[in-house]
Amino acid sequence: MRIGFIGVGAMGKPMAQNLIKAAHDVYIYDINQAVVAELASRGGLTAATPKEAASRAEIVITMLPNAAIVEDTMTADNGILAGGNPGLTIVDMSSVAPRTSLKMAALAKQRGFQYADAPVSGGVAGADAGTLTIMVGAEPDTFRQIEPVLQILGKKIYHVGPVGSGDAIKVVNNLLLGVHMAAAAEALVLGAKAGLNPEVMLEIIKESSGRSYALEAKAANFIFKGNFTPGFAIDLQYKDLELAVETGKNLGVPLPVGNLAQQIFEMSRAKGLGREDISAVIKVWEELTGVQVRTG
């Protein structure tokens, strides 16, 4: 199959590589030409613009940093919508608000293109291993068409509903991740200040009602070791909380806990921690209280 792939950053690069390994013709575009050249040396094909990638492809996949870049990549004079042939299917795997995907899908439909939103969970490790969880918003026929390609990129593929549904569940999931991470950091510092052993805290909480993915994934391997190499960066979690808050405003749903979590991550960014792992949010409380939650 001829696939355009636009956006080969930390996530997109291994995803594109997996499609190349699966013997697809992958036309790659990114503003970082060094990464494009690297993938070309491994069997990828290059495109000078998103328009060119779309003109050569049956399916175009985008994996881009934010909604503004997604919209520009779709609608610019050298963008995807300007270059696609009849029957093109566009799959946006970026993390954006549902209304962005609905807007882009409407424009794509005017050109006779199919559109799907398919954000992912699993991080760089999952992208590299091809084990991502992929949440798809698309019409049933579109989903059936793209599912074989998505199975190369992910282990668990969910057809959530129509366009926008994939983004909606991603927003819900990452809202919970941000809230849980902030709460776990706060609780661990409280326990450390009370004189508790971090490993004992974790062991007990993992078997009790306070357990969460954020605590189990980030305490022992990141916080206790003082290892804050992402992982999943604070800047990205902040963006996802912003998407949740935006979606809440659009739908008239108050998110007081989500708003507070966003401000906690904003405090972390103000401290210069934006590129560190989300577990580094604990440093805000550590600095305020004068304790560190470490075991080594």
PAVO-779361 format. One line per field, with one value per residue (C-alpha): x, y, z; residue in three letters; residue number from 1. Coordinates in nm, 4 decimals, decimal comma. Layout:
<sites>
xx = [X/...]
yy = [Y/...]
zz = [Z/...]
residuo = [ALA/...]
num = [NUM/...]
</sites>
This chain:
<sites>
xx = [0,0000/0,1123/0,1119/0,1985/0,3398/0,3665/0,5355/0,8257/0,9172/0,9648/0,6456/0,6094/0,9600/0,9297/0,5744/0,6863/0,9755/0,7367/0,5321/0,8499/0,9476/0,6053/0,6955/0,4627/0,5668/0,5890/0,6197/0,7595/0,7422/0,8693/1,0269/1,3233/1,4908/1,7617/1,5049/1,3449/1,6851/1,7471/1,4192/1,4911/1,8174/1,6103/1,3739/1,1367/1,0440/1,0518/0,8009/0,8878/0,5533/0,2420/0,0676/0,3160/0,2845/-0,0941/-0,0721/0,1250/-0,0688/-0,3846/-0,3728/-0,2058/-0,1156/-0,0345/0,1384/0,1815/0,2402/-0,0810/-0,4064/-0,2668/-0,0046/-0,2625/-0,4904/-0,2083/-0,0817/-0,4302/-0,5369/-0,2258/-0,1659/0,0908/-0,1179/-0,2840/-0,6268/-0,4695/-0,2875/-0,5047/-0,6538/-1,0190/-1,0723/-0,7829/-0,8162/-0,6620/-0,5787/-0,4792/-0,3022/-0,2148/-0,3671/-0,6134/-0,9555/-1,2557/-1,3776/-1,0528/-1,1071/-1,4718/-1,3665/-1,0961/-1,3259/-1,5852/-1,3247/-1,1976/-1,5501/-1,5903/-1,2913/-1,4284/-1,1796/-1,2397/-1,1165/-1,0366/-0,8947/-0,6778/-0,4791/-0,2564/-0,1403/0,1770/0,4531/0,7730/0,8368/0,4995/0,5555/0,8902/0,7550/0,4363/0,2245/0,0375/-0,3227/-0,5070/-0,8467/-1,0245/-1,3057/-1,4307/-1,7183/-1,7328/-1,6171/-1,3232/-1,2257/-1,2287/-1,0034/-0,7408/-0,7476/-0,4836/-0,2430/-0,3165/-0,2483/0,1132/0,1391/-0,0599/-0,1589/-0,5030/-0,7177/-1,0523/-1,3213/-1,4760/-1,7374/-1,7661/-1,5045/-1,4035/-1,4656/-1,1019/-0,9914/-1,2664/-1,1580/-0,7931/-0,8870/-1,0754/-0,7880/-0,5198/-0,7294/-0,7286/-0,3553/-0,2753/-0,5032/-0,3725/-0,0077/-0,0554/-0,2416/0,0196/0,3019/0,1178/0,0426/0,3977/0,5407/0,2880/0,3958/0,7656/0,7119/0,5365/0,8465/0,7184/0,9499/0,8699/0,8937/0,6617/0,4148/0,4130/0,3761/0,0749/-0,0987/-0,0607/-0,2717/-0,5194/-0,7852/-0,5430/-0,3680/-0,3379/-0,1418/0,0422/0,1627/0,2636/0,4327/0,6118/0,6989/0,9597/1,1096/1,1179/1,0570/1,2354/1,5400/1,5398/1,5184/1,3009/1,3994/1,0737/0,8753/0,5953/0,6956/0,5279/0,4821/0,2812/0,0697/0,0001/-0,1141/-0,3455/-0,4966/-0,5493/-0,7363/-0,9559/-1,0298/-1,1040/-1,3360/-1,5103/-1,5728/-1,7039/-1,9454/-2,0462/-1,8868/-1,7115/-1,3737/-1,2567/-1,0209/-0,8816/-0,8272/-0,6369/-0,4208/-0,3423/-0,2256/-0,0024/0,1619/0,1887/0,3797/0,6156/0,6673/0,7358/1,0128/1,1706/1,0584/0,8541/1,0791/1,1125/0,8873/0,5433/0,6647/0,8883/0,5756/0,6675/0,9549/0,7029/0,5970/0,9486/1,0736/0,7817/0,8178/1,1934/1,1730/1,2630/1,0922/1,3948/1,5276/1,8803]
yy = [0,0000/0,3578/0,5501/0,9125/0,9774/1,3361/1,4130/1,1859/1,3145/1,1050/0,9056/0,9323/0,8169/0,4624/0,4354/0,5199/0,2792/-0,0034/0,0658/0,0572/-0,2738/-0,4097/-0,3489/-0,0573/0,2321/0,5109/0,8700/1,0770/1,4491/1,6456/1,9876/1,8013/1,6859/1,4964/1,2505/1,2195/1,1364/0,8795/0,7023/0,7210/0,5373/0,2610/0,2191/0,5114/0,7429/1,1203/1,3936/1,7614/1,8768/1,7320/1,7926/1,5693/1,2963/1,3042/1,2940/0,9707/0,7916/0,5924/0,6675/0,9664/0,9457/1,2568/1,2568/1,6223/1,8285/2,0314/2,1353/2,4482/2,2429/1,9784/2,2414/2,4076/2,0727/1,9918/2,3262/2,5111/2,5607/2,2794/2,0792/1,7405/1,8567/2,0286/1,7176/1,4178/1,2066/1,0922/0,8236/0,9352/0,8439/1,0753/0,9366/1,1969/1,0252/1,3497/1,4394/1,7203/1,8263/1,6479/1,9687/1,9957/1,6527/1,7304/2,0504/1,8748/1,5840/1,8239/1,9867/1,6452/1,5331/1,8356/1,7050/1,3511/1,2182/0,9935/1,1014/0,9320/1,0487/0,7828/0,9095/0,6664/0,5629/0,3757/0,6304/0,6050/0,2505/0,1383/0,3188/0,1475/-0,1973/-0,1581/-0,2167/0,1129/0,1336/0,3164/0,4799/0,5397/0,7752/0,6946/0,5676/0,1850/0,1540/0,3856/0,1908/-0,1385/0,0129/0,1470/-0,1284/-0,3497/-0,0547/0,0345/-0,3253/-0,2733/0,0201/-0,1034/-0,4064/-0,2916/-0,1124/0,0292/0,1643/0,4072/0,5667/0,8378/1,1051/1,2863/0,9853/0,8758/1,2205/1,2315/0,9103/1,0186/1,3457/1,1562/0,9124/1,1781/1,3972/1,1084/1,0498/1,4122/1,4207/1,0865/1,1887/1,5139/1,3353/1,0583/1,3119/1,5050/1,1890/1,0535/1,3810/1,3822/1,0319/1,1170/1,4237/1,1976/0,9759/0,6833/0,4655/0,5245/0,1554/0,0574/0,3263/0,1980/-0,1659/-0,0915/0,1500/-0,0939/-0,3382/-0,0774/0,1560/0,4399/0,2520/0,4007/0,3496/0,6774/0,5651/0,2169/0,3265/0,6327/0,5817/0,3046/0,3530/0,7324/0,9165/0,6816/0,6708/1,0446/0,9543/1,2072/1,1338/1,1052/0,8894/1,1264/1,4884/1,7462/1,9753/1,7039/1,6276/1,9991/2,0113/1,7164/1,8794/2,1937/1,9812/1,8422/2,1894/2,3169/2,0246/2,0785/2,4428/2,3481/2,0937/2,2908/2,0416/2,1950/2,0357/2,1846/1,8966/1,8999/2,2758/2,2372/1,9587/2,1775/2,4562/2,2120/2,1133/2,4816/2,5325/2,2566/2,4208/2,7528/2,5771/2,4701/2,1069/2,0968/1,8518/1,6163/1,3181/1,3860/1,2297/1,5364/1,7222/1,5879/1,8371/2,1164/1,9610/1,8504/2,2061/2,3424/2,0866/2,0303/1,6523/1,4232/1,0935/0,8802/0,5378/0,5627]
zz = [0,0000/-0,0649/0,2635/0,3283/0,6729/0,7931/1,1234/1,2173/1,5600/1,8725/1,8090/1,4338/1,3481/1,4906/1,3596/1,0075/1,0443/1,1340/0,8205/0,6119/0,7720/0,6771/0,3107/0,2473/0,0232/0,2810/0,1554/0,4411/0,5073/0,8059/0,8536/1,0084/0,6904/0,8789/1,0149/0,6715/0,5236/0,7970/0,7231/0,3502/0,4129/0,5732/0,2812/0,3115/0,0262/0,0534/-0,0248/-0,0543/0,0885/0,2542/-0,0796/-0,2583/0,0055/-0,0348/-0,4134/-0,4006/-0,1275/-0,0707/0,3031/0,4682/0,8366/1,0376/1,3770/1,4673/1,7847/1,8104/1,6466/1,4811/1,2978/1,2053/1,0548/0,8635/0,7323/0,6081/0,4635/0,3427/-0,0272/-0,0148/0,2317/0,2247/0,1082/-0,1917/-0,3079/-0,2420/-0,5180/-0,5112/-0,2491/-0,0257/0,3412/0,6016/0,9464/1,2038/1,4940/1,6710/2,0081/1,9382/2,0609/1,9063/1,7445/1,5473/1,3936/1,3175/1,1407/0,9366/0,8542/0,7143/0,4898/0,3800/0,2934/0,0651/-0,1334/-0,1457/0,1111/0,4105/0,7528/1,0823/1,4131/1,5750/1,8754/2,0576/2,4028/2,4866/2,4451/2,2463/2,3683/2,2349/1,9067/1,8642/1,9508/1,7484/2,0592/2,0839/2,1954/1,9167/1,9627/1,6338/1,5434/1,1934/0,9852/0,9830/0,6200/0,6852/0,9943/0,8056/0,5407/0,7804/1,0422/0,8716/0,8668/1,2284/1,3315/1,2245/1,4628/1,7601/1,9604/2,0734/1,8167/1,9332/1,7009/1,9460/1,7204/1,4523/1,3826/1,7010/1,9257/1,9279/2,0366/2,2997/2,4731/2,4548/2,6261/2,8981/2,9524/2,9716/3,1974/3,4438/3,3972/3,4770/3,7808/3,9104/3,8641/4,0519/4,3305/4,3564/4,3842/4,6537/4,8524/4,8348/4,9644/5,2477/5,3443/5,3237/5,5403/5,7921/5,8011/5,5943/5,3870/5,0165/4,9259/5,2085/5,1022/4,7469/4,8497/5,0687/4,8314/4,5404/4,7408/4,8592/4,7277/4,6485/4,3711/4,0207/3,7025/3,7594/4,1009/3,9908/3,6678/3,8007/4,1678/4,1708/3,8243/3,8181/4,1458/4,3866/4,1578/4,0867/3,7183/3,5366/3,1780/2,9802/2,9481/2,8849/2,9244/3,1465/2,8433/2,6673/2,9739/3,0136/2,6505/2,7067/3,0154/2,8076/2,5516/2,8296/2,9659/2,6128/2,5449/2,8762/2,7881/2,4439/2,5910/2,9002/3,1408/3,4447/3,5210/3,8522/3,9314/3,5796/3,5980/3,9241/3,7808/3,4817/3,7130/3,9008/3,5739/3,4856/3,8110/3,7026/3,3647/3,5358/3,7277/3,3979/3,4226/3,1019/2,9196/3,2152/3,2783/3,4273/3,7508/3,7957/3,9073/4,2515/4,2624/4,3203/4,6523/4,7391/4,7117/4,9147/5,1946/5,2064/5,1608/4,8723/4,7969/4,7032/4,7898/4,6479]
residuo = [MET/ARG/ILE/GLY/PHE/ILE/GLY/VAL/GLY/ALA/MET/GLY/LYS/PRO/MET/ALA/GLN/ASN/LEU/ILE/LYS/ALA/ALA/HIS/ASP/VAL/TYR/ILE/TYR/ASP/ILE/ASN/GLN/ALA/VAL/VAL/ALA/GLU/LEU/ALA/SER/ARG/GLY/GLY/LEU/THR/ALA/ALA/THR/PRO/LYS/GLU/ALA/ALA/SER/ARG/ALA/GLU/ILE/VAL/ILE/THR/MET/LEU/PRO/ASN/ALA/ALA/ILE/VAL/GLU/ASP/THR/MET/THR/ALA/ASP/ASN/GLY/ILE/LEU/ALA/GLY/GLY/ASN/PRO/GLY/LEU/THR/ILE/VAL/ASP/MET/SER/SER/VAL/ALA/PRO/ARG/THR/SER/LEU/LYS/MET/ALA/ALA/LEU/ALA/LYS/GLN/ARG/GLY/PHE/GLN/TYR/ALA/ASP/ALA/PRO/VAL/SER/GLY/GLY/VAL/ALA/GLY/ALA/ASP/ALA/GLY/THR/LEU/THR/ILE/MET/VAL/GLY/ALA/GLU/PRO/ASP/THR/PHE/ARG/GLN/ILE/GLU/PRO/VAL/LEU/GLN/ILE/LEU/GLY/LYS/LYS/ILE/TYR/HIS/VAL/GLY/PRO/VAL/GLY/SER/GLY/ASP/ALA/ILE/LYS/VAL/VAL/ASN/ASN/LEU/LEU/LEU/GLY/VAL/HIS/MET/ALA/ALA/ALA/ALA/GLU/ALA/LEU/VAL/LEU/GLY/ALA/LYS/ALA/GLY/LEU/ASN/PRO/GLU/VAL/MET/LEU/GLU/ILE/ILE/LYS/GLU/SER/SER/GLY/ARG/SER/TYR/ALA/LEU/GLU/ALA/LYS/ALA/ALA/ASN/PHE/ILE/PHE/LYS/GLY/ASN/PHE/THR/PRO/GLY/PHE/ALA/ILE/ASP/LEU/GLN/TYR/LYS/ASP/LEU/GLU/LEU/ALA/VAL/GLU/THR/GLY/LYS/ASN/LEU/GLY/VAL/PRO/LEU/PRO/VAL/GLY/ASN/LEU/ALA/GLN/GLN/ILE/PHE/GLU/MET/SER/ARG/ALA/LYS/GLY/LEU/GLY/ARG/GLU/ASP/ILE/SER/ALA/VAL/ILE/LYS/VAL/TRP/GLU/GLU/LEU/THR/GLY/VAL/GLN/VAL/ARG/THR/GLY]
num = [1/2/3/4/5/6/7/8/9/10/11/12/13/14/15/16/17/18/19/20/21/22/23/24/25/26/27/28/29/30/31/32/33/34/35/36/37/38/39/40/41/42/43/44/45/46/47/48/49/50/51/52/53/54/55/56/57/58/59/60/61/62/63/64/65/66/67/68/69/70/71/72/73/74/75/76/77/78/79/80/81/82/83/84/85/86/87/88/89/90/91/92/93/94/95/96/97/98/99/100/101/102/103/104/105/106/107/108/109/110/111/112/113/114/115/116/117/118/119/120/121/122/123/124/125/126/127/128/129/130/131/132/133/134/135/136/137/138/139/140/141/142/143/144/145/146/147/148/149/150/151/152/153/154/155/156/157/158/159/160/161/162/163/164/165/166/167/168/169/170/171/172/173/174/175/176/177/178/179/180/181/182/183/184/185/186/187/188/189/190/191/192/193/194/195/196/197/198/199/200/201/202/203/204/205/206/207/208/209/210/211/212/213/214/215/216/217/218/219/220/221/222/223/224/225/226/227/228/229/230/231/232/233/234/235/236/237/238/239/240/241/242/243/244/245/246/247/248/249/250/251/252/253/254/255/256/257/258/259/260/261/262/263/264/265/266/267/268/269/270/271/272/273/274/275/276/277/278/279/280/281/282/283/284/285/286/287/288/289/290/291/292/293/294/295/296]
</sites>
